[in-house]
Amino acid sequence: MTLPLAPPAHRASATHLNISEVFGPTIQGEGPNAGRLSSFLRLAGCNLTCSWCDSAYTWDWARFPHREEVHPTPVLDVAQTVASLQGRIIVTGGEPLLQATALAEVLAVCDWMDFDVETNGTRPLGRTEPFWDTIICSPKIIPSADQGPLARRLDPGILADERTHFKFVVQGQADLDAVDDLVAGGAFARARDEGRMWLMPEGITPDTLTERTPFVIEAAVERGMNFTSRLHVYGWHDVRGH
Protein backbone atom coordinates (compact mmCIF):
# COMPACT_ATOMS: atom_id res chain seq x y z
CA MET A 1 0.00 0.00 0.00
CA THR A 2 1.42 3.36 -1.03
CA LEU A 3 0.87 6.68 0.70
CA PRO A 4 0.91 9.99 -1.21
CA LEU A 5 4.39 11.45 -1.51
CA ALA A 6 3.23 14.71 0.08
CA PRO A 7 -0.04 16.19 1.39
CA PRO A 8 -2.14 17.67 -1.43
CA ALA A 9 -2.06 21.48 -1.34
CA HIS A 10 -5.79 21.78 -0.66
CA ARG A 11 -5.47 19.51 2.38
CA ALA A 12 -2.45 21.07 4.03
CA SER A 13 -2.16 20.14 7.69
CA ALA A 14 0.07 21.33 10.50
CA THR A 15 -0.21 17.84 11.99
CA HIS A 16 1.44 15.18 9.91
CA LEU A 17 3.69 12.17 10.14
CA ASN A 18 6.88 11.70 8.19
CA ILE A 19 6.30 8.27 6.70
CA SER A 20 8.97 6.03 5.27
CA GLU A 21 6.72 3.18 4.09
CA VAL A 22 3.54 1.25 4.86
CA PHE A 23 3.27 -2.41 3.92
CA GLY A 24 1.42 -5.60 4.65
CA PRO A 25 -0.04 -8.01 5.23
CA THR A 26 3.13 -9.94 5.97
CA ILE A 27 4.47 -11.63 9.08
CA GLN A 28 6.29 -10.18 12.05
CA GLY A 29 9.75 -11.70 11.73
CA GLU A 30 11.21 -10.98 15.16
CA GLY A 31 10.56 -10.97 18.88
CA PRO A 32 7.60 -12.07 21.00
CA ASN A 33 5.09 -11.91 18.14
CA ALA A 34 7.27 -13.54 15.46
CA GLY A 35 5.26 -15.42 12.86
CA ARG A 36 2.04 -13.50 13.44
CA LEU A 37 0.14 -11.83 10.63
CA SER A 38 1.14 -8.16 10.70
CA SER A 39 1.31 -4.93 8.76
CA PHE A 40 3.96 -2.25 9.19
CA LEU A 41 3.87 1.52 9.57
CA ARG A 42 7.49 2.66 9.26
CA LEU A 43 8.22 6.24 10.26
CA ALA A 44 11.16 8.26 8.98
CA GLY A 45 13.94 9.70 11.12
CA CYS A 46 16.17 8.37 13.89
CA ASN A 47 18.24 9.86 16.68
CA LEU A 48 20.88 7.11 16.41
CA THR A 49 23.11 5.98 13.54
CA CYS A 50 23.90 2.29 14.02
CA SER A 51 26.45 1.05 11.49
CA TRP A 52 24.52 -2.16 10.74
CA CYS A 53 21.04 -0.59 10.64
CA ASP A 54 18.80 -2.50 8.22
CA SER A 55 16.54 0.53 7.65
CA ALA A 56 19.12 3.27 7.12
CA TYR A 57 16.92 4.60 4.32
CA THR A 58 14.79 6.14 7.07
CA TRP A 59 17.56 8.46 8.31
CA ASP A 60 20.89 8.28 6.41
CA TRP A 61 20.55 11.14 3.94
CA ALA A 62 24.17 10.81 2.85
CA ARG A 63 23.26 7.45 1.28
CA PHE A 64 19.56 7.80 0.52
CA PRO A 65 17.58 10.71 -1.04
CA HIS A 66 15.45 12.44 1.59
CA ARG A 67 12.94 13.71 -0.97
CA GLU A 68 12.21 10.17 -2.17
CA GLU A 69 12.29 8.41 1.19
CA VAL A 70 10.26 10.76 3.42
CA HIS A 71 6.54 11.27 2.77
CA PRO A 72 4.92 13.96 5.00
CA THR A 73 1.30 12.86 5.35
CA PRO A 74 -1.62 14.28 7.39
CA VAL A 75 -2.51 12.16 10.39
CA LEU A 76 -6.06 11.50 9.20
CA ASP A 77 -4.75 10.14 5.91
CA VAL A 78 -2.35 7.91 7.82
CA ALA A 79 -5.16 6.72 10.09
CA GLN A 80 -7.35 5.88 7.09
CA THR A 81 -4.54 3.81 5.59
CA VAL A 82 -3.76 2.06 8.89
CA ALA A 83 -7.44 1.20 9.42
CA SER A 84 -7.43 -0.75 6.14
CA LEU A 85 -4.44 -2.92 7.11
CA GLN A 86 -4.56 -6.53 8.34
CA GLY A 87 -3.15 -8.22 11.43
CA ARG A 88 -1.13 -6.59 14.15
CA ILE A 89 0.08 -3.11 13.30
CA ILE A 90 3.82 -2.78 13.91
CA VAL A 91 4.93 0.84 14.26
CA THR A 92 8.64 1.01 13.58
CA GLY A 93 11.34 3.22 12.10
CA GLY A 94 13.91 4.68 12.33
CA GLU A 95 12.79 5.76 15.76
CA PRO A 96 8.98 6.15 15.72
CA LEU A 97 8.73 7.90 19.09
CA LEU A 98 10.44 10.97 17.67
CA GLN A 99 6.96 11.67 16.27
CA ALA A 100 5.00 10.57 19.34
CA THR A 101 2.56 13.51 19.43
CA ALA A 102 1.24 13.10 15.88
CA LEU A 103 1.49 9.32 16.12
CA ALA A 104 -0.80 9.33 19.16
CA GLU A 105 -3.53 10.94 17.06
CA VAL A 106 -3.37 8.07 14.55
CA LEU A 107 -3.46 5.47 17.32
CA ALA A 108 -6.45 7.15 18.95
CA VAL A 109 -8.45 7.08 15.70
CA CYS A 110 -7.65 3.37 15.24
CA ASP A 111 -7.76 2.34 18.89
CA TRP A 112 -9.64 -0.92 18.22
CA MET A 113 -6.57 -2.34 16.46
CA ASP A 114 -3.60 -4.18 18.02
CA PHE A 115 -0.49 -2.02 17.98
CA ASP A 116 3.13 -2.88 18.75
CA VAL A 117 5.97 -0.36 18.73
CA GLU A 118 9.61 -1.05 17.93
CA THR A 119 11.85 1.52 19.63
CA ASN A 120 15.47 2.02 20.63
CA GLY A 121 14.21 3.09 24.07
CA THR A 122 15.79 6.55 24.19
CA ARG A 123 12.54 8.48 23.73
CA PRO A 124 9.49 8.54 26.04
CA LEU A 125 6.21 7.01 25.00
CA GLY A 126 4.46 10.31 25.61
CA ARG A 127 0.83 10.41 24.49
CA THR A 128 1.20 7.04 22.73
CA GLU A 129 1.53 5.23 26.08
CA PRO A 130 -2.09 3.90 26.39
CA PHE A 131 -2.25 2.36 22.94
CA TRP A 132 0.48 -0.28 22.82
CA ASP A 133 -0.13 -3.99 23.26
CA THR A 134 3.58 -4.77 23.14
CA ILE A 135 6.63 -2.53 23.36
CA ILE A 136 9.68 -4.05 21.68
CA CYS A 137 12.72 -2.13 22.89
CA SER A 138 16.03 -2.84 21.15
CA PRO A 139 18.66 -0.91 23.13
CA LYS A 140 21.65 0.04 20.99
CA ILE A 141 24.10 -0.12 23.90
CA ILE A 142 26.15 -3.03 22.60
CA PRO A 143 29.58 -2.55 20.98
CA SER A 144 28.57 -3.62 17.48
CA ALA A 145 25.98 -0.82 17.32
CA ASP A 146 28.85 1.69 17.50
CA GLN A 147 26.86 4.30 19.42
CA GLY A 148 27.77 6.99 21.94
CA PRO A 149 26.32 8.08 25.30
CA LEU A 150 22.90 9.00 23.86
CA ALA A 151 22.10 5.32 23.29
CA ARG A 152 22.52 4.67 27.03
CA ARG A 153 19.90 7.21 28.06
CA LEU A 154 17.03 4.77 28.11
CA ASP A 155 13.65 6.15 29.06
CA PRO A 156 12.70 5.06 32.60
CA GLY A 157 9.06 4.63 31.64
CA ILE A 158 9.90 2.12 28.91
CA LEU A 159 12.31 0.33 31.23
CA ALA A 160 9.64 -0.08 33.91
CA ASP A 161 6.68 -0.90 31.66
CA GLU A 162 5.56 -4.54 32.01
CA ARG A 163 4.63 -4.59 28.32
CA THR A 164 8.25 -4.01 27.30
CA HIS A 165 10.24 -6.85 25.75
CA PHE A 166 13.96 -6.16 25.34
CA LYS A 167 15.56 -7.43 22.15
CA PHE A 168 19.35 -7.37 21.86
CA VAL A 169 21.05 -7.71 18.49
CA VAL A 170 24.14 -9.92 18.74
CA GLN A 171 27.10 -10.18 16.42
CA GLY A 172 29.60 -11.77 18.80
CA GLN A 173 30.94 -12.18 22.32
CA ALA A 174 31.49 -8.47 22.95
CA ASP A 175 27.77 -7.84 22.51
CA LEU A 176 26.93 -10.66 24.92
CA ASP A 177 29.35 -9.25 27.49
CA ALA A 178 27.53 -5.91 27.26
CA VAL A 179 24.17 -7.60 27.80
CA ASP A 180 25.58 -9.49 30.82
CA ASP A 181 26.79 -6.21 32.33
CA LEU A 182 23.32 -4.70 31.93
CA VAL A 183 21.55 -7.60 33.61
CA ALA A 184 24.11 -7.67 36.42
CA GLY A 185 23.35 -4.00 37.02
CA GLY A 186 19.76 -4.93 37.84
CA ALA A 187 17.84 -2.74 35.39
CA PHE A 188 16.94 -5.68 33.17
CA ALA A 189 16.92 -8.52 35.70
CA ARG A 190 13.15 -8.38 36.21
CA ALA A 191 12.50 -8.48 32.47
CA ARG A 192 14.75 -11.54 32.17
CA ASP A 193 13.02 -13.30 35.07
CA GLU A 194 9.61 -12.58 33.52
CA GLY A 195 10.66 -13.90 30.10
CA ARG A 196 10.87 -10.49 28.42
CA MET A 197 14.48 -10.56 27.22
CA TRP A 198 15.45 -11.75 23.75
CA LEU A 199 18.72 -12.34 21.93
CA MET A 200 18.71 -12.08 18.15
CA PRO A 201 21.53 -12.66 15.65
CA GLU A 202 22.44 -9.67 13.53
CA GLY A 203 22.26 -10.33 9.81
CA ILE A 204 20.46 -9.34 6.62
CA THR A 205 21.13 -12.56 4.69
CA PRO A 206 20.01 -16.12 5.45
CA ASP A 207 23.63 -17.31 5.39
CA THR A 208 24.71 -14.81 8.05
CA LEU A 209 21.76 -15.65 10.29
CA THR A 210 22.34 -19.38 9.92
CA GLU A 211 26.00 -18.98 10.80
CA ARG A 212 25.31 -16.95 13.94
CA THR A 213 22.20 -18.76 15.15
CA PRO A 214 23.84 -21.65 17.12
CA PHE A 215 26.06 -19.23 19.03
CA VAL A 216 23.16 -16.93 19.92
CA ILE A 217 20.78 -19.78 20.84
CA GLU A 218 23.36 -21.28 23.21
CA ALA A 219 23.96 -17.85 24.75
CA ALA A 220 20.23 -17.34 25.28
CA VAL A 221 19.79 -20.73 26.95
CA GLU A 222 22.80 -20.18 29.23
CA ARG A 223 21.37 -16.85 30.36
CA GLY A 224 17.76 -17.90 30.80
CA MET A 225 16.64 -15.64 27.95
CA ASN A 226 14.59 -16.10 24.80
CA PHE A 227 15.93 -16.48 21.27
CA THR A 228 14.44 -14.88 18.20
CA SER A 229 15.48 -15.26 14.61
CA ARG A 230 14.60 -12.93 11.72
CA LEU A 231 12.01 -14.92 9.78
CA HIS A 232 11.47 -12.25 7.13
CA VAL A 233 15.14 -12.48 6.12
CA TYR A 234 14.73 -16.20 5.44
CA GLY A 235 11.56 -15.51 3.50
CA TRP A 236 12.56 -12.46 1.47
CA HIS A 237 16.24 -11.76 2.20
CA ASP A 238 16.77 -7.99 2.52
CA VAL A 239 13.96 -6.95 0.19
CA ARG A 240 11.95 -3.98 1.46
CA GLY A 241 8.24 -4.29 2.04
CA HIS A 242 8.20 -7.61 3.94
C-alpha positions in Angstrom: 0.0 0.0 0.0 1.4 3.4 -1.0 0.9 6.7 0.7 0.9 10.0 -1.2 4.4 11.5 -1.5 3.2 14.7 0.1 0.0 16.2 1.4 -2.1 17.7 -1.4 -2.1 21.5 -1.3 -5.8 21.8 -0.7 -5.5 19.5 2.4 -2.4 21.1 4.0 -2.2 20.1 7.7 0.1 21.3 10.5 -0.2 17.8 12.0 1.4 15.2 9.9 3.7 12.2 10.1 6.9 11.7 8.2 6.3 8.3 6.7 9.0 6.0 5.3 6.7 3.2 4.1 3.5 1.3 4.9 3.3 -2.4 3.9 1.4 -5.6 4.6 0.0 -8.0 5.2 3.1 -9.9 6.0 4.5 -11.6 9.1 6.3 -10.2 12.0 9.8 -11.7 11.7 11.2 -11.0 15.2 10.6 -11.0 18.9 7.6 -12.1 21.0 5.1 -11.9 18.1 7.3 -13.5 15.5 5.3 -15.4 12.9 2.0 -13.5 13.4 0.1 -11.8 10.6 1.1 -8.2 10.7 1.3 -4.9 8.8 4.0 -2.3 9.2 3.9 1.5 9.6 7.5 2.7 9.3 8.2 6.2 10.3 11.2 8.3 9.0 13.9 9.7 11.1 16.2 8.4 13.9 18.2 9.9 16.7 20.9 7.1 16.4 23.1 6.0 13.5 23.9 2.3 14.0 26.5 1.1 11.5 24.5 -2.2 10.7 21.0 -0.6 10.6 18.8 -2.5 8.2 16.5 0.5 7.7 19.1 3.3 7.1 16.9 4.6 4.3 14.8 6.1 7.1 17.6 8.5 8.3 20.9 8.3 6.4 20.6 11.1 3.9 24.2 10.8 2.8 23.3 7.5 1.3 19.6 7.8 0.5 17.6 10.7 -1.0 15.5 12.4 1.6 12.9 13.7 -1.0 12.2 10.2 -2.2 12.3 8.4 1.2 10.3 10.8 3.4 6.5 11.3 2.8 4.9 14.0 5.0 1.3 12.9 5.4 -1.6 14.3 7.4 -2.5 12.2 10.4 -6.1 11.5 9.2 -4.7 10.1 5.9 -2.3 7.9 7.8 -5.2 6.7 10.1 -7.3 5.9 7.1 -4.5 3.8 5.6 -3.8 2.1 8.9 -7.4 1.2 9.4 -7.4 -0.7 6.1 -4.4 -2.9 7.1 -4.6 -6.5 8.3 -3.2 -8.2 11.4 -1.1 -6.6 14.2 0.1 -3.1 13.3 3.8 -2.8 13.9 4.9 0.8 14.3 8.6 1.0 13.6 11.3 3.2 12.1 13.9 4.7 12.3 12.8 5.8 15.8 9.0 6.2 15.7 8.7 7.9 19.1 10.4 11.0 17.7 7.0 11.7 16.3 5.0 10.6 19.3 2.6 13.5 19.4 1.2 13.1 15.9 1.5 9.3 16.1 -0.8 9.3 19.2 -3.5 10.9 17.1 -3.4 8.1 14.6 -3.5 5.5 17.3 -6.5 7.2 18.9 -8.5 7.1 15.7 -7.6 3.4 15.2 -7.8 2.3 18.9 -9.6 -0.9 18.2 -6.6 -2.3 16.5 -3.6 -4.2 18.0 -0.5 -2.0 18.0 3.1 -2.9 18.7 6.0 -0.4 18.7 9.6 -1.0 17.9 11.9 1.5 19.6 15.5 2.0 20.6 14.2 3.1 24.1 15.8 6.5 24.2 12.5 8.5 23.7 9.5 8.5 26.0 6.2 7.0 25.0 4.5 10.3 25.6 0.8 10.4 24.5 1.2 7.0 22.7 1.5 5.2 26.1 -2.1 3.9 26.4 -2.3 2.4 22.9 0.5 -0.3 22.8 -0.1 -4.0 23.3 3.6 -4.8 23.1 6.6 -2.5 23.4 9.7 -4.0 21.7 12.7 -2.1 22.9 16.0 -2.8 21.1 18.7 -0.9 23.1 21.7 0.0 21.0 24.1 -0.1 23.9 26.2 -3.0 22.6 29.6 -2.6 21.0 28.6 -3.6 17.5 26.0 -0.8 17.3 28.9 1.7 17.5 26.9 4.3 19.4 27.8 7.0 21.9 26.3 8.1 25.3 22.9 9.0 23.9 22.1 5.3 23.3 22.5 4.7 27.0 19.9 7.2 28.1 17.0 4.8 28.1 13.6 6.2 29.1 12.7 5.1 32.6 9.1 4.6 31.6 9.9 2.1 28.9 12.3 0.3 31.2 9.6 -0.1 33.9 6.7 -0.9 31.7 5.6 -4.5 32.0 4.6 -4.6 28.3 8.2 -4.0 27.3 10.2 -6.8 25.7 14.0 -6.2 25.3 15.6 -7.4 22.1 19.3 -7.4 21.9 21.0 -7.7 18.5 24.1 -9.9 18.7 27.1 -10.2 16.4 29.6 -11.8 18.8 30.9 -12.2 22.3 31.5 -8.5 23.0 27.8 -7.8 22.5 26.9 -10.7 24.9 29.4 -9.2 27.5 27.5 -5.9 27.3 24.2 -7.6 27.8 25.6 -9.5 30.8 26.8 -6.2 32.3 23.3 -4.7 31.9 21.5 -7.6 33.6 24.1 -7.7 36.4 23.4 -4.0 37.0 19.8 -4.9 37.8 17.8 -2.7 35.4 16.9 -5.7 33.2 16.9 -8.5 35.7 13.1 -8.4 36.2 12.5 -8.5 32.5 14.7 -11.5 32.2 13.0 -13.3 35.1 9.6 -12.6 33.5 10.7 -13.9 30.1 10.9 -10.5 28.4 14.5 -10.6 27.2 15.5 -11.7 23.7 18.7 -12.3 21.9 18.7 -12.1 18.1 21.5 -12.7 15.7 22.4 -9.7 13.5 22.3 -10.3 9.8 20.5 -9.3 6.6 21.1 -12.6 4.7 20.0 -16.1 5.5 23.6 -17.3 5.4 24.7 -14.8 8.1 21.8 -15.6 10.3 22.3 -19.4 9.9 26.0 -19.0 10.8 25.3 -17.0 13.9 22.2 -18.8 15.2 23.8 -21.6 17.1 26.1 -19.2 19.0 23.2 -16.9 19.9 20.8 -19.8 20.8 23.4 -21.3 23.2 24.0 -17.8 24.7 20.2 -17.3 25.3 19.8 -20.7 27.0 22.8 -20.2 29.2 21.4 -16.8 30.4 17.8 -17.9 30.8 16.6 -15.6 28.0 14.6 -16.1 24.8 15.9 -16.5 21.3 14.4 -14.9 18.2 15.5 -15.3 14.6 14.6 -12.9 11.7 12.0 -14.9 9.8 11.5 -12.3 7.1 15.1 -12.5 6.1 14.7 -16.2 5.4 11.6 -15.5 3.5 12.6 -12.5 1.5 16.2 -11.8 2.2 16.8 -8.0 2.5 14.0 -6.9 0.2 12.0 -4.0 1.5 8.2 -4.3 2.0 8.2 -7.6 3.9 
